[in-house]
């Protein structure tokens, strides 16, 4: 595409003077018309030092012709002219050329349609009448204004094109960075779930964006105990994802003194984590919900505590559902917050399910409905553990109508199989 310099105008003392410099190369103006005299009119009126006028038939834009500006002729006596002009404008819209429509009598509705199709300007009848005028002075004035108009549109188109190109490059770089962030965040998840005597775990997470505000972990504490949790930083995206890293690094599960250690109960672990979040003095209050549990393989008892998180659900071997209670506020909000300690024995055939509130968005328009989630679980309670989890995700995806998830979704489940 050729380059050209810009004509500058300055105003002083009530008069206007034009300051020009020789362009590096003329601007290429492509005229799409079936009328030879139409292209000739612009050739005779525009300074050849600034503009090189070329003619092409309307269908020739399919051949990839390049230009700095494209003038689309819309003769009033052609009933299909506006239709052909709209097709050409739509095709040229994503190119670098400034597209201008020239019509004898364009209606307001036609001009609006052309602007929507990507036309930058419409030359109305009064603009063309100047070019058709028999007065040499009027024609010269009209040609100067047309030249300035075209140069301005080309400059604006190039400026916007550069800005769009930079935005696309920035978006591509940001996309690559978010992909890397997603891989790093997923690396924080357990690669292999710990084996449990007489039971097993299953888990799945799907972010609403590249990175998630949800997080989970399942880890062995010692030869008898397994710890597990699900956390949800309010919101999603990068800020929420960074808080999940904070949770993983700050959660205290043991007190070690030389060769001795003591497991920290879930309610105490949440209290310490809450204190750490507050002491970090983050600029924005980091709201986090969480359930942390410790399972004893010998006693088959599960100790847990909640911090503003959806209540765990216990599924019986015959499909019954029980919501496990336990109170506690959001993490990172209240200094000195306490969390209720709860304990529940587990029996063979029972399944313990922890989830984030994104799993409740299984109604139309992706609204949260805890009762609807319970219905999905009742209908799928007797399925294998992984199929049970899949059924919840299938319901969440069905509610999106093919769009992205409205929120991150995480499920962690533990199943007891034998004595």
Beta strands, then each sheet from edge to edge (+ up, - down):
strand 1: 8-12
strand 2: 15-19
strand 3: 27-32
strand 4: 51-56
strand 5: 69-74
strand 6: 98-103
strand 7: 121-123
strand 8: 199-206
strand 9: 214-220
strand 10: 225-233
strand 11: 254-257
strand 12: 260-263
strand 13: 288-296
strand 14: 301-307
strand 15: 313-315
strand 16: 321-323
strand 17: 342-345
strand 18: 351-355
strand 19: 409-416
sheet 1: 1+ 2-
sheet 2: 4+ 3+ 5+ 6+ 7+
sheet 3: 8+ 19- 18+ 15- 16+
sheet 4: 9+ 10- 13+ 14- 17+
sheet 5: 11+ 12-
end
